[in-house]
Amino acid sequence: MQKGTKGNITGNQLEIAVQTVLSGKGFDIQMYREWVKNPDRFGAELLLKNVPFETIYKHKGNTEFLLLSKKYNLRIRIECKWQQVAGSVDEKLPYLYLNSIEAMPEKDIMILIDGDGWKKGAKEWLKTAVSNKKYTSEKNNNKNIMVFSLANFFTWANNIFV
C-alpha cells in the first residue's frame, strides 16, 4: 500500500472516531450540503460533514466537521490531521493555522492532530503558535483554537457533554 493511500485510510479512521464519539453523545451526523439547503429540517444537535470555506488563497476549501449544539451553545469547526508515517502533511500545518485565524468563519476551531509520523517539532510548533498567538494579527486574536490529540478529544467530549 502506498503512503498516501495508507494516510487516507488512517485519516478516515480519525474522522470515524470523531463521528462515533459525537454520535454517542447524541449528535446527528449530516452532510453540510444537505443541511444548508433547509436547516429547519434538522435538529439542533448536529455534526455536519465536509464543511466548505474560502481559503486564504481565495480557493474553495473543506473542513471535516462543524459541530453545532443549541443545548451547549457551541459552533466549532473541527479539522482532523493524522500522520502515521513520515510525509508532507506537517508542512501544511502553517497553512492550516493561517486558514484557522484568517479564513474560517467560526470563532471556535478544534484541530485534532495525532499519529506518530509527524516531523519532530511540528505538533509543538502548532501548539505554540496557538497558545502564544505568536503569529496572529490583532484582528485575529478573537479566535479560540484548540489543538487536541484523539485522547484529548475523548476527554474534552466526556467533560463537555455530560
C-alpha positions in Angstrom: 0.0 0.0 0.0 1.4 3.4 -0.9 2.0 6.0 1.8 -0.7 8.4 0.5 -3.3 5.6 0.5 -2.4 4.5 4.0 -2.5 8.1 5.2 -6.0 8.5 3.8 -7.3 5.3 5.4 -5.8 6.2 8.8 -7.1 9.8 8.5 -10.5 8.4 7.8 -10.3 6.3 10.9 -9.6 9.5 12.9 -12.8 11.1 11.4 -14.8 7.9 12.1 -13.6 8.1 15.8 -14.9 11.7 16.0 -18.2 10.7 14.5 -18.5 7.7 16.8 -17.8 9.8 19.9 -20.2 12.6 19.0 -22.9 10.3 17.8 -22.7 8.6 21.2 -23.2 12.0 22.8 -26.5 12.5 20.9 -25.3 14.4 17.8 -27.0 13.7 14.4 -24.4 13.4 11.6 -25.4 15.0 8.4 -23.7 16.3 5.2 -23.3 20.1 5.3 -24.5 20.5 1.7 -27.8 18.8 2.6 -28.3 20.7 5.9 -27.6 24.1 4.4 -30.4 23.7 1.8 -33.0 23.5 4.6 -31.6 23.7 8.2 -35.1 23.7 9.7 -35.5 20.0 8.7 -32.8 19.1 11.1 -32.4 19.1 14.9 -30.3 21.4 17.0 -27.5 18.9 17.9 -25.6 18.3 14.7 -22.2 17.2 13.4 -22.0 18.4 9.9 -19.5 16.8 7.5 -17.5 18.3 4.6 -18.0 21.9 5.5 -16.8 24.5 2.9 -14.9 27.7 3.5 -12.9 30.1 1.3 -9.1 29.6 2.0 -6.5 32.3 2.4 -5.7 31.7 -1.3 -9.4 32.5 -2.1 -9.9 28.9 -3.2 -12.6 26.5 -2.1 -11.6 24.5 0.9 -13.4 22.0 3.1 -13.1 21.1 6.8 -14.1 17.6 8.1 -16.7 18.8 10.5 -18.8 21.6 12.0 -20.2 20.9 15.4 -23.5 22.7 16.2 -25.2 22.5 19.6 -28.0 24.6 20.8 -28.1 22.8 24.1 -24.4 23.6 24.8 -24.2 26.8 22.8 -21.4 25.5 20.6 -20.4 26.2 17.0 -17.0 24.5 16.5 -15.2 23.8 13.2 -13.2 20.6 13.5 -10.1 19.8 11.4 -8.6 16.3 11.6 -4.9 15.7 10.7 -3.4 12.2 11.1 0.3 11.4 10.3 1.2 7.8 10.8 4.4 7.7 8.8 6.8 10.4 7.6 5.3 12.5 4.9 4.5 16.1 3.9 1.3 16.7 5.9 3.3 18.5 8.6 4.5 21.1 6.1 0.8 22.1 5.7 0.4 23.0 9.4 1.2 26.7 9.0 -1.3 26.9 6.1 -3.9 25.2 8.3 -3.1 27.6 11.1 -3.4 30.7 8.9 -6.7 29.4 7.5 -7.9 28.9 11.0 -7.2 32.5 12.1 -7.9 34.3 8.8 -10.3 32.3 6.7 -12.5 30.0 8.7 -15.6 32.0 9.8 -16.1 30.3 13.2 -14.6 31.8 16.4 -14.0 28.3 17.8 -11.8 25.9 15.9 -10.6 22.5 17.0 -7.6 20.8 15.3 -7.3 17.1 16.1 -3.7 16.2 15.3 -2.4 12.7 16.0 -0.2 9.8 14.9 3.5 9.2 15.3 4.7 10.2 11.8 4.9 13.9 12.4 8.3 15.6 12.0 10.0 16.5 15.3 8.7 19.8 16.3 5.7 20.0 14.0 2.9 19.4 16.6 4.8 21.5 19.1 5.0 24.4 16.6 1.3 24.3 16.1 0.6 24.2 19.8 3.0 27.1 20.4 1.5 29.2 17.6 -2.0 28.7 19.0 -1.1 29.2 22.7 1.2 32.2 22.2 -0.8 33.7 19.4 2.7 34.4 18.2 1.7 34.6 14.5 -1.7 36.3 14.8 -2.5 39.9 13.9 -4.6 41.9 16.3 -7.8 41.4 14.3 -7.5 37.6 14.6 -6.9 37.3 18.3 -10.6 36.6 18.9 -10.2 33.0 17.6 -10.3 30.2 20.1 -8.2 27.4 18.6 -7.9 24.2 20.4 -5.2 21.6 19.5 -6.1 18.1 20.7 -4.8 14.5 20.3 -7.5 11.9 19.9 -7.2 11.1 23.6 -7.6 14.8 24.4 -10.7 14.9 22.2 -12.3 12.0 24.1 -11.6 13.7 27.4 -13.0 17.0 26.2 -16.2 15.4 24.8 -16.7 13.5 28.1 -16.3 16.6 30.1 -18.5 18.9 27.9 -21.3 16.5 27.1 -22.4 15.2 30.5 
